Amino acid sequence: MLKAVAGLFPTDPPAPPDEPRGRDLDTSLRRAMHGRLPGCLVPTEGHSGTLDKLVKALPAPTPGAGAEAGERRDAVSFLIEWAANPKAQPYCALLGDLGMGKTTTCVAFTDALLQARDGGGPNRPPLPIYLDLRNLGEVVGGDLTLEPILDRVLKGTWRGGQTNPGLTATEVIRLVREEGALVIFDGLDEVLVHLSPAAGQRFTRELFRILPPALLTEPGRRAGRLLISCRTHYFRTLRDQQTHLTAEGRDGIRADLYRTFILLPFTEEQIRAYLRQALPDQDPDRVLELLRSVHNLTEMAERPYTLSLLAEHIGVVERWRAEAARHRGGPLPPHGAVLAGARHRQAPADPRPQASADGALRRRAVALRPQDLEGRRGRTGADRSAARTPGHRRPLRGQGPRAAEGGPAHRHLPGSRGR
């Protein structure tokens, strides 16, 4: 697999004299990424497109078929091919709904590139620099410039009490602009939600200063790539999303300079694959049948994050379904109420919008009533629960998980579709 990844990339010119520093950078970046991949990992999938005209998702391709735009395919494989293609667009937006696996995909992509670089040689992939924008915290201001943004994120990225992050903002900028490095800004929406629209636009424009379009046409320059992840439900309309990601038409950032990849909900086979890893002692088909018997849990299992919660608390769901059979819709037994309350106390409120939305999904996944466990269907679900939490904006029209699988998304709104 690693040889195949490395073989995708063109041969680089002879290594510069500072190659030992390059080795140090790889080591430092691997150390920073250590432990970020989840223990249970099922590759995410989605469909590709462009920012100015995203293509609706199509059914999964048949074995051996080409991975054309719009076909369901592996997310990391798409990103590796994008990074390896010298003629591809310089920017890529990784988009998806809440809990759909955007961060996991970014981390897995970074890990794949770093591993492929281990052997050295002329066909090494670009150096990936993963930057988690959540590390800016709530103190971020819309007047921050690129260098302070990078410094703060870098210090938050290196874990384990290290005082030296191993990289400086100046070095990151140089690597991306002159050495072909690939910078990954993960979690744009986590910052924008703390800012006014105008301040948020200024912040995003600062990020793109790391790789301005004017540099891409300079002869002899080894300009890198930029990947940015964002939640689809942050923007009110598709046009708002496209306008924001193109800096309102300023700075030369055009929609045709983007590739996009939209993460799709897990298929039943992906859910089974996750359950085999998370619950090795249980039959995944039996667990799936349990989830089908509980209102809304099948839909929640299609999101990697909430699926992890369900797997973690599958014993609670089983006990409460048994109680439902005995009580037949009666009030929640006292010990069930105590369990739900204890779970709430274990997860204190977090003012960040992502954490608030996660909390809503967590409460829905864990604090189930016996009445819910009798298989009654209804219209309430994870999307509506998350939409009621502070900071979580309403989905774009036609942009729920089901719409992504072939619904009417983009039929009546111009522009792109987001995370």
C-alpha positions as CSV (number, residue, x, y, z in Angstrom):
1,M,0.0,0.0,0.0
2,L,2.8,2.5,1.0
3,K,4.7,1.6,-2.2
4,A,1.6,2.2,-4.3
5,V,1.1,5.6,-2.6
6,A,4.7,6.6,-3.2
7,G,4.6,5.5,-6.8
8,L,1.8,8.0,-7.5
9,F,4.1,11.0,-7.0
10,P,6.5,12.4,-9.6
11,T,10.2,12.2,-9.1
12,D,11.5,15.2,-7.1
13,P,14.8,17.0,-8.0
14,P,17.9,16.1,-6.0
15,A,17.5,16.6,-2.3
16,P,18.6,20.0,-1.1
17,P,21.5,20.3,1.4
18,D,19.1,20.6,4.3
19,E,17.8,17.1,3.9
20,P,18.7,16.2,7.5
21,R,16.3,18.9,8.7
22,G,13.7,17.4,6.4
23,R,14.1,14.1,8.2
24,D,13.7,15.9,11.5
25,L,10.5,17.4,10.3
26,D,9.0,14.1,9.4
27,T,9.9,12.7,12.8
28,S,8.5,15.8,14.5
29,L,5.3,15.6,12.5
30,R,4.8,11.9,13.2
31,R,5.3,12.6,16.9
32,A,2.6,15.3,16.7
33,M,0.2,12.9,15.0
34,H,0.8,10.0,17.4
35,G,-2.4,8.7,19.0
36,R,-4.7,10.8,16.9
37,L,-6.2,7.9,14.8
38,P,-9.1,6.2,16.6
39,G,-8.6,2.6,17.7
40,C,-11.5,1.4,15.5
41,L,-11.0,2.8,12.0
42,V,-13.3,2.2,9.0
43,P,-12.3,4.2,5.9
44,T,-14.7,7.1,5.1
45,E,-16.3,7.4,1.7
46,G,-17.9,10.2,-0.3
47,H,-18.0,11.8,-3.7
48,S,-15.8,14.3,-5.4
49,G,-16.7,17.5,-7.3
50,T,-15.7,21.1,-7.8
51,L,-16.6,24.1,-5.8
52,D,-18.5,25.8,-8.7
53,K,-20.6,22.8,-9.6
54,L,-20.7,19.9,-7.2
55,V,-22.1,16.7,-8.6
56,K,-24.8,14.8,-6.9
57,A,-23.8,11.5,-5.3
58,L,-24.4,8.4,-7.4
59,P,-24.7,4.8,-6.4
60,A,-21.4,3.0,-5.5
61,P,-19.4,2.1,-8.5
62,T,-19.2,-1.5,-9.7
63,P,-15.9,-3.3,-9.0
64,G,-13.2,-2.3,-11.5
65,A,-15.1,0.8,-12.6
66,G,-13.3,4.1,-12.8
67,A,-13.8,6.5,-10.0
68,E,-15.4,9.4,-11.8
69,A,-16.6,12.6,-10.2
70,G,-19.8,11.9,-8.3
71,E,-19.2,8.2,-7.7
72,R,-18.9,7.0,-4.1
73,R,-15.3,6.2,-3.3
74,D,-12.7,6.0,-0.5
75,A,-11.9,9.5,0.8
76,V,-8.2,9.0,1.6
77,S,-7.6,7.4,-1.8
78,F,-9.1,10.5,-3.5
79,L,-7.0,12.9,-1.4
80,I,-3.8,11.0,-2.2
81,E,-4.6,11.1,-5.9
82,W,-5.3,14.8,-5.7
83,A,-2.0,15.5,-3.9
84,A,-0.1,13.4,-6.4
85,N,-1.6,14.9,-9.6
86,P,0.6,17.9,-10.6
87,K,-2.2,19.3,-12.8
88,A,-4.9,19.1,-10.1
89,Q,-6.3,22.2,-8.4
90,P,-4.2,23.7,-5.6
91,Y,-7.0,23.8,-3.1
92,C,-9.4,21.1,-1.8
93,A,-12.4,21.4,0.6
94,L,-13.3,18.3,2.6
95,L,-16.9,18.8,3.6
96,G,-19.4,16.8,5.6
97,D,-22.2,16.9,8.1
98,L,-21.7,16.8,11.9
99,G,-20.0,13.6,13.1
100,M,-19.3,12.3,9.5
101,G,-15.6,11.8,10.0
102,K,-13.9,14.9,8.7
103,T,-11.2,15.0,11.3
104,T,-10.6,11.3,11.1
105,T,-10.2,11.5,7.4
106,C,-7.7,14.4,7.7
107,V,-5.7,12.5,10.2
108,A,-5.7,9.3,8.2
109,F,-4.7,11.2,5.1
110,T,-1.8,12.8,7.0
111,D,-0.8,9.4,8.4
112,A,-0.8,7.8,5.0
113,L,1.5,10.5,3.5
114,L,3.9,10.4,6.5
115,Q,4.2,6.6,6.3
116,A,4.8,6.7,2.5
117,R,7.6,9.2,3.1
118,D,9.5,6.8,5.5
119,G,11.4,5.0,2.8
120,G,12.8,8.2,1.3
121,G,13.7,8.1,-2.3
122,P,12.8,10.4,-5.2
123,N,9.0,9.6,-5.3
124,R,8.1,10.7,-1.8
125,P,4.7,12.3,-1.4
126,P,4.6,15.9,-0.2
127,L,5.2,16.7,3.5
128,P,1.7,17.0,5.2
129,I,1.4,19.6,7.9
130,Y,-1.8,18.9,9.9
131,L,-3.2,22.0,11.8
132,D,-6.2,21.6,14.0
133,L,-7.9,24.9,14.1
134,R,-9.8,23.9,17.3
135,N,-6.5,24.6,19.1
136,L,-7.1,28.3,18.6
137,G,-9.9,28.1,21.2
138,E,-12.4,30.8,21.9
139,V,-9.8,33.5,22.2
140,V,-9.4,33.8,18.5
141,G,-10.1,37.2,17.1
142,G,-11.0,38.2,13.6
143,D,-8.0,40.5,13.4
144,L,-5.4,37.8,13.8
145,T,-2.9,37.6,10.9
146,L,-1.5,34.4,9.4
147,E,1.7,34.1,11.5
148,P,0.0,34.4,14.9
149,I,-2.7,32.0,13.8
150,L,-0.1,29.4,12.8
151,D,2.0,29.9,16.0
152,R,-1.0,29.4,18.2
153,V,-2.2,26.3,16.4
154,L,1.3,24.8,16.2
155,K,1.7,25.1,20.0
156,G,-1.6,23.4,20.6
157,T,-0.9,20.6,18.1
158,W,2.3,19.3,19.8
159,R,1.2,17.3,22.8
160,G,2.9,15.7,25.7
161,G,4.0,18.9,27.4
162,Q,6.5,19.8,24.7
163,T,7.5,23.4,24.8
164,N,9.0,23.5,21.3
165,P,6.5,22.6,18.6
166,G,9.3,21.7,16.2
167,L,8.0,24.1,13.5
168,T,7.6,27.8,13.4
169,A,5.0,29.7,11.5
170,T,7.7,31.2,9.2
171,E,8.9,27.7,8.4
172,V,5.4,26.3,7.7
173,I,4.8,29.2,5.3
174,R,8.1,28.6,3.5
175,L,7.5,24.8,3.2
176,V,4.1,25.4,1.6
177,R,5.2,28.2,-0.7
178,E,8.6,26.9,-1.7
179,E,9.0,23.2,-0.9
180,G,5.7,21.7,-2.1
181,A,4.4,20.9,1.4
182,L,0.6,20.2,1.9
183,V,-1.0,22.2,4.7
184,I,-4.2,20.8,6.2
185,F,-6.5,23.2,8.1
186,D,-9.0,21.1,9.9
187,G,-12.2,22.5,11.5
188,L,-12.8,25.9,9.8
189,D,-16.3,26.0,11.2
190,E,-15.0,25.6,14.7
191,V,-13.4,29.1,14.4
192,L,-16.0,30.8,12.3
193,V,-18.8,30.2,14.7
194,H,-17.1,32.5,17.3
195,L,-16.7,35.3,14.8
196,S,-19.0,37.7,13.0
197,P,-19.5,37.0,9.3
198,A,-17.1,39.9,8.4
199,A,-14.4,38.7,10.9
200,G,-14.8,35.2,9.8
201,Q,-14.2,36.1,6.2
202,R,-11.1,38.0,7.2
203,F,-9.9,35.0,9.2
204,T,-10.3,32.6,6.2
205,R,-8.5,35.1,3.9
206,E,-5.6,35.0,6.3
207,L,-5.4,31.2,6.1
208,F,-5.2,31.4,2.3
209,R,-2.3,33.8,2.5
210,I,-0.2,30.7,3.1
211,L,-0.7,29.8,-0.6
212,P,-2.0,32.8,-2.6
213,P,-3.0,32.1,-6.2
214,A,-0.4,34.5,-7.5
215,L,2.4,32.2,-6.3
216,L,1.1,29.3,-8.3
217,T,2.0,30.7,-11.7
218,E,5.6,31.8,-10.8
219,P,8.1,29.8,-12.9
220,G,10.3,27.5,-11.0
221,R,8.4,27.7,-7.7
222,R,7.5,24.4,-5.9
223,A,4.2,25.6,-4.5
224,G,2.3,23.2,-2.3
225,R,-1.3,22.4,-1.7
226,L,-4.0,23.4,0.8
227,L,-6.7,21.2,2.2
228,I,-9.4,22.7,4.4
229,S,-12.3,20.9,6.2
230,C,-15.6,22.5,7.2
231,R,-19.0,21.4,8.3
232,T,-21.7,21.7,5.7
233,H,-24.4,22.9,8.1
234,Y,-22.4,26.0,9.1
235,F,-23.4,28.0,6.0
236,R,-27.0,29.0,5.4
237,T,-27.0,28.5,1.7
238,L,-24.8,27.0,-0.9
239,R,-24.0,30.5,-2.4
240,D,-22.9,31.7,1.1
241,Q,-20.5,28.7,1.3
242,Q,-19.0,29.3,-2.1
243,T,-18.7,33.0,-1.5
244,H,-16.9,32.4,1.8
245,L,-14.4,29.8,0.5
246,T,-13.5,32.0,-2.5
247,A,-12.9,35.1,-0.2
248,E,-15.8,36.9,-1.8
249,G,-14.1,36.9,-5.1
250,R,-11.0,38.7,-3.7
251,D,-7.3,37.7,-3.7
252,G,-7.7,35.7,-6.9
253,I,-9.2,32.7,-5.2
254,R,-11.7,31.3,-7.7
255,A,-14.1,28.4,-7.5
256,D,-12.2,26.6,-10.4
257,L,-9.1,26.4,-8.2
258,Y,-10.9,24.0,-5.8
259,R,-11.6,20.3,-5.7
260,T,-14.2,19.2,-3.2
261,F,-15.0,15.9,-1.5
262,I,-18.3,15.4,0.3
263,L,-18.3,12.7,3.0
264,L,-21.4,10.5,2.9
265,P,-23.1,8.5,5.7
266,F,-21.8,5.0,6.4
267,T,-23.3,2.2,4.4
268,E,-24.6,-0.9,6.2
269,E,-21.3,-2.8,5.3
270,Q,-19.2,0.1,6.8
271,I,-21.3,-0.1,10.0
272,R,-20.8,-3.9,10.2
273,A,-17.0,-3.4,9.7
274,Y,-16.9,-0.9,12.6
275,L,-19.0,-3.2,14.8
276,R,-16.6,-6.1,14.1
277,Q,-13.7,-3.9,15.4
278,A,-15.5,-2.2,18.3
279,L,-17.5,-5.3,19.5
280,P,-15.4,-8.3,18.5
281,D,-17.3,-10.6,20.8
282,Q,-20.7,-9.8,19.3
283,D,-22.3,-10.7,16.1
284,P,-22.6,-7.5,14.0
285,D,-25.8,-8.6,12.4
286,R,-27.4,-9.1,15.8
287,V,-26.2,-5.6,16.9
288,L,-27.6,-4.1,13.7
289,E,-30.9,-5.8,14.4
290,L,-30.9,-4.2,17.8
291,L,-30.3,-0.8,16.3
292,R,-33.1,-1.3,13.8
293,S,-35.5,-2.1,16.6
294,V,-34.9,1.3,18.3
295,H,-36.3,4.5,16.9
296,N,-33.8,6.5,14.9
297,L,-30.7,4.6,15.9
298,T,-30.1,3.2,12.4
299,E,-29.8,6.7,11.0
300,M,-27.5,7.7,13.9
301,A,-25.3,4.7,13.2
302,E,-24.6,6.1,9.7
303,R,-22.5,8.8,11.3
304,P,-19.1,7.5,12.5
305,Y,-19.1,9.6,15.7
306,T,-22.5,8.6,16.9
307,L,-21.8,5.0,15.8
308,S,-18.9,5.0,18.2
309,L,-21.2,6.2,21.0
310,L,-23.7,3.5,20.3
311,A,-21.0,0.8,20.3
312,E,-19.7,2.1,23.6
313,H,-23.1,2.0,25.2
314,I,-24.6,-1.0,23.5
315,G,-25.2,-2.8,26.8
316,V,-27.4,0.1,28.0
317,V,-29.5,-0.1,24.8
318,E,-29.9,-3.8,25.3
319,R,-31.0,-3.5,28.9
320,W,-33.4,-0.7,28.2
321,R,-35.0,-2.6,25.3
322,A,-35.6,-5.5,27.7
323,E,-37.2,-3.0,30.2
324,A,-39.4,-1.7,27.4
325,A,-40.7,-5.2,26.8
326,R,-41.6,-5.5,30.4
327,H,-43.0,-2.0,30.9
328,R,-44.7,-1.7,27.5
329,G,-44.3,2.0,27.2
330,G,-44.5,2.8,30.9
331,P,-42.4,5.4,32.7
332,L,-38.7,5.1,32.8
333,P,-37.6,2.9,35.7
334,P,-35.7,4.8,38.4
335,H,-32.4,3.1,37.8
336,G,-32.6,4.1,34.1
337,A,-33.2,7.7,35.0
338,V,-30.2,7.6,37.4
339,L,-28.0,6.2,34.7
340,A,-29.1,8.9,32.2
341,G,-28.4,11.6,34.8
342,A,-25.0,10.1,35.7
343,R,-24.1,10.2,32.0
344,H,-25.0,13.8,31.8
345,R,-22.8,14.6,34.8
346,Q,-19.9,12.7,33.2
347,A,-20.0,15.1,30.2
348,P,-20.0,18.6,31.5
349,A,-21.4,21.3,29.2
350,D,-18.8,22.7,26.8
351,P,-19.5,26.2,25.4
352,R,-18.0,25.3,22.0
353,P,-20.7,24.7,19.3
354,Q,-19.2,21.5,18.2
355,A,-19.1,20.1,21.7
356,S,-22.6,21.3,22.3
357,A,-23.8,19.5,19.2
358,D,-21.8,16.5,20.2
359,G,-23.5,16.6,23.6
360,A,-26.9,16.6,22.0
361,L,-26.0,13.5,20.0
362,R,-24.5,11.9,23.0
363,R,-27.6,12.5,25.1
364,R,-29.8,11.1,22.3
365,A,-27.6,8.1,21.9
366,V,-27.4,7.2,25.6
367,A,-30.4,8.7,27.5
368,L,-33.0,6.6,25.7
369,R,-36.4,6.0,27.3
370,P,-38.0,2.6,27.2
371,Q,-40.8,4.1,25.1
372,D,-38.2,4.8,22.4
373,L,-37.1,1.1,22.4
374,E,-40.3,-0.3,20.9
375,G,-39.4,0.6,17.4
376,R,-41.8,3.5,16.9
377,R,-40.9,5.7,14.0
378,G,-41.1,9.5,14.0
379,R,-39.7,12.6,12.4
380,T,-37.3,13.6,15.2
381,G,-33.7,12.6,14.8
382,A,-30.1,13.4,15.1
383,D,-30.2,16.3,12.7
384,R,-33.1,18.0,14.4
385,S,-31.5,17.4,17.8
386,A,-28.2,18.9,16.7
387,A,-30.0,21.8,14.9
388,R,-31.6,22.8,18.2
389,T,-28.2,23.3,19.9
390,P,-26.5,26.7,20.1
391,G,-24.2,27.4,17.3
392,H,-25.5,24.7,15.0
393,R,-27.0,26.3,12.0
394,R,-29.9,24.8,10.0
395,P,-28.9,22.5,7.1
396,L,-28.6,23.9,3.7
397,R,-31.7,23.1,1.7
398,G,-31.5,19.6,0.3
399,Q,-28.3,18.9,2.1
400,G,-29.1,16.4,4.7
401,P,-27.3,13.0,4.7
402,R,-30.2,11.5,2.6
403,A,-30.0,14.2,0.1
404,A,-26.3,13.5,-0.3
405,E,-27.2,10.0,-1.5
406,G,-29.1,11.2,-4.5
407,G,-31.7,13.7,-3.3
408,P,-32.5,17.1,-4.7
409,A,-29.4,18.9,-3.5
410,H,-28.1,21.6,-5.8
411,R,-31.0,21.4,-8.1
412,H,-32.2,24.9,-7.3
413,L,-29.2,26.7,-5.6
414,P,-26.1,27.7,-7.5
415,G,-22.7,27.2,-6.1
416,S,-21.2,24.5,-3.9
417,R,-22.2,22.1,-1.2
418,G,-20.5,22.1,2.1
419,R,-19.6,20.2,5.2
